[in-house]
Amino acid sequence: MNETGSRPPGELEARVEELEIRLAHLEYALQSQGTELLHLQQTNSLLAQQLRELAERLRVLADAPPGDPAAEPPPPHY
């Protein structure tokens, strides 16, 4: 006799139901992870763009000739 023939039908149904519940939880977890991954990719893209913009601003400031300190207005406490 095979193994499935020696088990009562109710036990097999309970095992199948348990597997279906586990599968549903795994599908939900996978969907949640996919949503979170998408959010992290979008955040990463935004941060990368901001970093490029800051690097460009810094390059422009570094390439700009230094200003004449005498042309600066005096500090407000004078």
N, CA, C and O atoms as CSV, one atom per row, in Angstrom:
chain,resi,resn,atom,element,x,y,z
A,1,MET,N,N,0.837,-1.188,0.000
A,1,MET,CA,C,0.000,0.000,0.000
A,1,MET,C,C,0.879,1.247,0.000
A,1,MET,O,O,1.944,1.260,0.617
A,2,ASN,N,N,0.431,2.295,-0.693
A,2,ASN,CA,C,1.235,3.521,-0.705
A,2,ASN,C,C,0.924,4.375,0.515
A,2,ASN,O,O,-0.024,4.114,1.256
A,3,GLU,N,N,1.753,5.411,0.707
A,3,GLU,CA,C,1.635,6.237,1.916
A,3,GLU,C,C,0.321,7.014,1.962
A,3,GLU,O,O,-0.276,7.157,3.029
A,4,THR,N,N,-0.131,7.516,0.815
A,4,THR,CA,C,-1.371,8.300,0.813
A,4,THR,C,C,-2.579,7.418,1.108
A,4,THR,O,O,-3.575,7.909,1.638
A,5,GLY,N,N,-2.516,6.139,0.781
A,5,GLY,CA,C,-3.626,5.251,1.049
A,5,GLY,C,C,-3.770,4.919,2.521
A,5,GLY,O,O,-4.850,4.516,2.953
A,6,SER,N,N,-2.724,5.075,3.298
A,6,SER,CA,C,-2.775,4.740,4.712
A,6,SER,C,C,-3.222,5.907,5.584
A,6,SER,O,O,-3.419,5.736,6.787
A,7,ARG,N,N,-3.380,7.066,5.007
A,7,ARG,CA,C,-3.792,8.240,5.793
A,7,ARG,C,C,-5.279,8.499,5.614
A,7,ARG,O,O,-5.839,8.271,4.541
A,8,PRO,N,N,-5.904,8.975,6.672
A,8,PRO,CA,C,-7.321,9.322,6.543
A,8,PRO,C,C,-7.487,10.544,5.632
A,8,PRO,O,O,-6.610,11.408,5.604
A,9,PRO,N,N,-8.579,10.628,4.898
A,9,PRO,CA,C,-8.801,11.763,3.978
A,9,PRO,C,C,-8.782,13.114,4.688
A,9,PRO,O,O,-8.311,14.099,4.119
A,10,GLY,N,N,-9.272,13.175,5.888
A,10,GLY,CA,C,-9.280,14.452,6.608
A,10,GLY,C,C,-7.881,14.977,6.872
A,10,GLY,O,O,-7.656,16.187,6.838
A,11,GLU,N,N,-6.948,14.091,7.132
A,11,GLU,CA,C,-5.564,14.509,7.389
A,11,GLU,C,C,-4.938,15.104,6.127
A,11,GLU,O,O,-4.236,16.113,6.189
A,12,LEU,N,N,-5.198,14.470,4.991
A,12,LEU,CA,C,-4.658,14.998,3.734
A,12,LEU,C,C,-5.259,16.369,3.414
A,12,LEU,O,O,-4.557,17.277,2.967
A,13,GLU,N,N,-6.554,16.503,3.646
A,13,GLU,CA,C,-7.199,17.796,3.400
A,13,GLU,C,C,-6.614,18.869,4.317
A,13,GLU,O,O,-6.422,20.007,3.890
A,14,ALA,N,N,-6.332,18.520,5.561
A,14,ALA,CA,C,-5.739,19.478,6.498
A,14,ALA,C,C,-4.339,19.873,6.049
A,14,ALA,O,O,-3.955,21.038,6.153
A,15,ARG,N,N,-3.578,18.905,5.550
A,15,ARG,CA,C,-2.219,19.214,5.066
A,15,ARG,C,C,-2.275,20.123,3.835
A,15,ARG,O,O,-1.498,21.071,3.722
A,16,VAL,N,N,-3.187,19.832,2.927
A,16,VAL,CA,C,-3.331,20.671,1.730
A,16,VAL,C,C,-3.747,22.082,2.132
A,16,VAL,O,O,-3.232,23.067,1.602
A,17,GLU,N,N,-4.683,22.168,3.073
A,17,GLU,CA,C,-5.130,23.490,3.535
A,17,GLU,C,C,-3.968,24.255,4.170
A,17,GLU,O,O,-3.812,25.452,3.927
A,18,GLU,N,N,-3.159,23.582,4.974
A,18,GLU,CA,C,-1.992,24.218,5.596
A,18,GLU,C,C,-1.006,24.702,4.539
A,18,GLU,O,O,-0.454,25.796,4.655
A,19,LEU,N,N,-0.787,23.889,3.510
A,19,LEU,CA,C,0.113,24.299,2.423
A,19,LEU,C,C,-0.444,25.506,1.665
A,19,LEU,O,O,0.311,26.401,1.283
A,20,GLU,N,N,-1.749,25.534,1.450
A,20,GLU,CA,C,-2.371,26.676,0.770
A,20,GLU,C,C,-2.229,27.946,1.607
A,20,GLU,O,O,-1.990,29.026,1.066
A,21,ILE,N,N,-2.375,27.816,2.911
A,21,ILE,CA,C,-2.218,28.978,3.801
A,21,ILE,C,C,-0.775,29.480,3.741
A,21,ILE,O,O,-0.528,30.681,3.634
A,22,ARG,N,N,0.166,28.550,3.811
A,22,ARG,CA,C,1.587,28.940,3.734
A,22,ARG,C,C,1.892,29.620,2.404
A,22,ARG,O,O,2.604,30.623,2.360
A,23,LEU,N,N,1.353,29.072,1.328
A,23,LEU,CA,C,1.565,29.660,0.006
A,23,LEU,C,C,1.001,31.075,-0.056
A,23,LEU,O,O,1.635,31.972,-0.611
A,24,ALA,N,N,-0.177,31.277,0.505
A,24,ALA,CA,C,-0.778,32.613,0.511
A,24,ALA,C,C,0.104,33.601,1.278
A,24,ALA,O,O,0.290,34.740,0.849
A,25,HIS,N,N,0.646,33.154,2.419
A,25,HIS,CA,C,1.530,34.032,3.188
A,25,HIS,C,C,2.815,34.342,2.419
A,25,HIS,O,O,3.295,35.476,2.436
A,26,LEU,N,N,3.362,33.341,1.752
A,26,LEU,CA,C,4.578,33.557,0.968
A,26,LEU,C,C,4.320,34.504,-0.207
A,26,LEU,O,O,5.152,35.360,-0.511
A,27,GLU,N,N,3.172,34.351,-0.864
A,27,GLU,CA,C,2.831,35.248,-1.975
A,27,GLU,C,C,2.683,36.681,-1.481
A,27,GLU,O,O,3.124,37.622,-2.141
A,28,TYR,N,N,2.056,36.842,-0.312
A,28,TYR,CA,C,1.899,38.186,0.260
A,28,TYR,C,C,3.263,38.786,0.606
A,28,TYR,O,O,3.523,39.956,0.324
A,29,ALA,N,N,4.125,37.981,1.214
A,29,ALA,CA,C,5.458,38.467,1.575
A,29,ALA,C,C,6.244,38.844,0.328
A,29,ALA,O,O,6.930,39.866,0.316
A,30,LEU,N,N,6.154,38.039,-0.711
A,30,LEU,CA,C,6.859,38.328,-1.959
A,30,LEU,C,C,6.343,39.615,-2.591
A,30,LEU,O,O,7.130,40.421,-3.087
A,31,GLN,N,N,5.038,39.811,-2.576
A,31,GLN,CA,C,4.457,41.039,-3.126
A,31,GLN,C,C,4.912,42.245,-2.309
A,31,GLN,O,O,5.235,43.288,-2.877
A,32,SER,N,N,4.941,42.116,-1.000
A,32,SER,CA,C,5.392,43.209,-0.140
A,32,SER,C,C,6.850,43.542,-0.414
A,32,SER,O,O,7.228,44.712,-0.457
A,33,GLN,N,N,7.661,42.518,-0.597
A,33,GLN,CA,C,9.075,42.748,-0.892
A,33,GLN,C,C,9.248,43.434,-2.240
A,33,GLN,O,O,10.099,44.310,-2.393
A,34,GLY,N,N,8.446,43.036,-3.209
A,34,GLY,CA,C,8.513,43.668,-4.526
A,34,GLY,C,C,8.144,45.144,-4.453
A,34,GLY,O,O,8.786,45.987,-5.080
A,35,THR,N,N,7.099,45.451,-3.680
A,35,THR,CA,C,6.676,46.844,-3.509
A,35,THR,C,C,7.774,47.654,-2.826
A,35,THR,O,O,8.068,48.779,-3.231
A,36,GLU,N,N,8.374,47.080,-1.793
A,36,GLU,CA,C,9.443,47.770,-1.069
A,36,GLU,C,C,10.668,47.953,-1.957
A,36,GLU,O,O,11.317,48.998,-1.904
A,37,LEU,N,N,10.990,46.961,-2.765
A,37,LEU,CA,C,12.124,47.072,-3.680
A,37,LEU,C,C,11.892,48.199,-4.682
A,37,LEU,O,O,12.807,48.972,-4.968
A,38,LEU,N,N,10.687,48.298,-5.214
A,38,LEU,CA,C,10.368,49.383,-6.140
A,38,LEU,C,C,10.542,50.735,-5.463
A,38,LEU,O,O,11.118,51.654,-6.046
A,39,HIS,N,N,10.046,50.858,-4.233
A,39,HIS,CA,C,10.187,52.106,-3.481
A,39,HIS,C,C,11.665,52.446,-3.272
A,39,HIS,O,O,12.066,53.599,-3.434
A,40,LEU,N,N,12.464,51.456,-2.916
A,40,LEU,CA,C,13.894,51.696,-2.688
A,40,LEU,C,C,14.607,52.076,-3.980
A,40,LEU,O,O,15.512,52.909,-3.957
A,41,GLN,N,N,14.220,51.483,-5.102
A,41,GLN,CA,C,14.818,51.838,-6.389
A,41,GLN,C,C,14.476,53.280,-6.763
A,41,GLN,O,O,15.327,54.012,-7.268
A,42,GLN,N,N,13.232,53.684,-6.515
A,42,GLN,CA,C,12.836,55.059,-6.807
A,42,GLN,C,C,13.602,56.037,-5.923
A,42,GLN,O,O,14.064,57.075,-6.395
A,43,THR,N,N,13.736,55.705,-4.639
A,43,THR,CA,C,14.485,56.555,-3.718
A,43,THR,C,C,15.948,56.639,-4.135
A,43,THR,O,O,16.551,57.711,-4.101
A,44,ASN,N,N,16.509,55.509,-4.526
A,44,ASN,CA,C,17.897,55.473,-4.968
A,44,ASN,C,C,18.102,56.343,-6.208
A,44,ASN,O,O,19.093,57.068,-6.301
A,45,SER,N,N,17.177,56.272,-7.150
A,45,SER,CA,C,17.280,57.098,-8.358
A,45,SER,C,C,17.221,58.583,-8.011
A,45,SER,O,O,17.986,59.384,-8.547
A,46,LEU,N,N,16.308,58.941,-7.112
A,46,LEU,CA,C,16.185,60.336,-6.691
A,46,LEU,C,C,17.467,60.812,-6.014
A,46,LEU,O,O,17.961,61.902,-6.307
A,47,LEU,N,N,18.004,59.997,-5.111
A,47,LEU,CA,C,19.228,60.377,-4.413
A,47,LEU,C,C,20.423,60.467,-5.370
A,47,LEU,O,O,21.277,61.341,-5.216
A,48,ALA,N,N,20.483,59.581,-6.340
A,48,ALA,CA,C,21.562,59.635,-7.328
A,48,ALA,C,C,21.472,60.922,-8.149
A,48,ALA,O,O,22.490,61.554,-8.428
A,49,GLN,N,N,20.257,61.308,-8.535
A,49,GLN,CA,C,20.067,62.553,-9.288
A,49,GLN,C,C,20.485,63.760,-8.443
A,49,GLN,O,O,21.158,64.664,-8.938
A,50,GLN,N,N,20.086,63.772,-7.168
A,50,GLN,CA,C,20.466,64.877,-6.290
A,50,GLN,C,C,21.980,64.936,-6.110
A,50,GLN,O,O,22.556,66.023,-6.065
A,51,LEU,N,N,22.623,63.787,-6.008
A,51,LEU,CA,C,24.074,63.748,-5.868
A,51,LEU,C,C,24.753,64.300,-7.120
A,51,LEU,O,O,25.732,65.039,-7.021
A,52,ARG,N,N,24.236,63.945,-8.294
A,52,ARG,CA,C,24.796,64.491,-9.543
A,52,ARG,C,C,24.651,66.012,-9.582
A,52,ARG,O,O,25.576,66.720,-9.981
A,53,GLU,N,N,23.475,66.513,-9.160
A,53,GLU,CA,C,23.255,67.962,-9.158
A,53,GLU,C,C,24.208,68.660,-8.187
A,53,GLU,O,O,24.762,69.711,-8.508
A,54,LEU,N,N,24.397,68.080,-7.008
A,54,LEU,CA,C,25.318,68.679,-6.033
A,54,LEU,C,C,26.755,68.641,-6.533
A,54,LEU,O,O,27.508,69.595,-6.340
A,55,ALA,N,N,27.132,67.547,-7.171
A,55,ALA,CA,C,28.481,67.446,-7.719
A,55,ALA,C,C,28.692,68.508,-8.796
A,55,ALA,O,O,29.765,69.107,-8.874
A,56,GLU,N,N,27.684,68.742,-9.620
A,56,GLU,CA,C,27.789,69.772,-10.664
A,56,GLU,C,C,27.908,71.168,-10.043
A,56,GLU,O,O,28.710,71.986,-10.493
A,57,ARG,N,N,27.110,71.432,-9.013
A,57,ARG,CA,C,27.201,72.733,-8.333
A,57,ARG,C,C,28.582,72.931,-7.718
A,57,ARG,O,O,29.160,74.016,-7.797
A,58,LEU,N,N,29.097,71.882,-7.112
A,58,LEU,CA,C,30.422,71.962,-6.503
A,58,LEU,C,C,31.489,72.195,-7.563
A,58,LEU,O,O,32.422,72.970,-7.348
A,59,ARG,N,N,31.354,71.525,-8.712
A,59,ARG,CA,C,32.318,71.719,-9.796
A,59,ARG,C,C,32.283,73.160,-10.294
A,59,ARG,O,O,33.326,73.764,-10.548
A,60,VAL,N,N,31.070,73.708,-10.430
A,60,VAL,CA,C,30.934,75.095,-10.887
A,60,VAL,C,C,31.578,76.037,-9.869
A,60,VAL,O,O,32.287,76.968,-10.252
A,61,LEU,N,N,31.338,75.806,-8.590
A,61,LEU,CA,C,31.932,76.660,-7.558
A,61,LEU,C,C,33.455,76.527,-7.528
A,61,LEU,O,O,34.163,77.513,-7.326
A,62,ALA,N,N,33.950,75.321,-7.727
A,62,ALA,CA,C,35.397,75.108,-7.713
A,62,ALA,C,C,36.057,75.745,-8.933
A,62,ALA,O,O,37.195,76.207,-8.846
A,63,ASP,N,N,35.359,75.776,-10.068
A,63,ASP,CA,C,35.917,76.358,-11.288
A,63,ASP,C,C,35.809,77.881,-11.308
A,63,ASP,O,O,36.511,78.543,-12.072
A,64,ALA,N,N,34.934,78.435,-10.472
A,64,ALA,CA,C,34.741,79.891,-10.470
A,64,ALA,C,C,35.987,80.559,-9.886
A,64,ALA,O,O,36.578,80.063,-8.927
A,65,PRO,N,N,36.376,81.690,-10.477
A,65,PRO,CA,C,37.541,82.395,-9.925
A,65,PRO,C,C,37.206,82.927,-8.531
A,65,PRO,O,O,36.077,83.340,-8.267
A,66,PRO,N,N,38.192,82.910,-7.656
A,66,PRO,CA,C,37.918,83.430,-6.316
A,66,PRO,C,C,37.605,84.923,-6.380
A,66,PRO,O,O,38.192,85.654,-7.179
A,67,GLY,N,N,36.692,85.363,-5.548
A,67,GLY,CA,C,36.315,86.768,-5.524
A,67,GLY,C,C,37.350,87.598,-4.777
A,67,GLY,O,O,38.098,87.069,-3.955
A,68,ASP,N,N,37.396,88.886,-5.057
A,68,ASP,CA,C,38.304,89.802,-4.382
A,68,ASP,C,C,37.730,90.092,-2.998
A,68,ASP,O,O,36.618,90.610,-2.893
A,69,PRO,N,N,38.470,89.766,-1.932
A,69,PRO,CA,C,37.940,90.021,-0.589
A,69,PRO,C,C,37.657,91.506,-0.343
A,69,PRO,O,O,36.782,91.833,0.458
A,70,ALA,N,N,38.378,92.412,-1.015
A,70,ALA,CA,C,38.139,93.841,-0.825
A,70,ALA,C,C,36.787,94.253,-1.403
A,70,ALA,O,O,36.213,95.249,-0.963
A,71,ALA,N,N,36.275,93.519,-2.366
A,71,ALA,CA,C,34.987,93.862,-2.990
A,71,ALA,C,C,33.817,93.399,-2.123
A,71,ALA,O,O,32.676,93.793,-2.365
A,72,GLU,N,N,34.083,92.586,-1.141
A,72,GLU,CA,C,33.023,92.110,-0.246
A,72,GLU,C,C,32.562,93.250,0.647
A,72,GLU,O,O,33.387,94.044,1.100
A,73,PRO,N,N,31.269,93.351,0.910
A,73,PRO,CA,C,30.805,94.379,1.843
A,73,PRO,C,C,31.268,94.026,3.278
A,73,PRO,O,O,31.460,92.852,3.595
A,74,PRO,N,N,31.440,95.015,4.110
A,74,PRO,CA,C,31.890,94.729,5.466
A,74,PRO,C,C,30.808,93.953,6.225
A,74,PRO,O,O,29.625,94.056,5.900
A,75,PRO,N,N,31.208,93.189,7.220
A,75,PRO,CA,C,30.226,92.450,8.015
A,75,PRO,C,C,29.263,93.421,8.713
A,75,PRO,O,O,29.615,94.583,8.920
A,76,PRO,N,N,28.095,92.985,9.068
A,76,PRO,CA,C,27.076,93.863,9.626
A,76,PRO,C,C,27.465,94.493,10.986
A,76,PRO,O,O,26.869,95.499,11.372
A,77,HIS,N,N,28.416,93.946,11.699
A,77,HIS,CA,C,28.758,94.512,13.007
A,77,HIS,C,C,29.669,95.720,12.901
A,77,HIS,O,O,30.012,96.309,13.927
A,78,TYR,N,N,30.075,96.115,11.701
A,78,TYR,CA,C,30.897,97.334,11.554
A,78,TYR,C,C,30.037,98.542,11.369
A,78,TYR,O,O,30.553,99.651,11.229
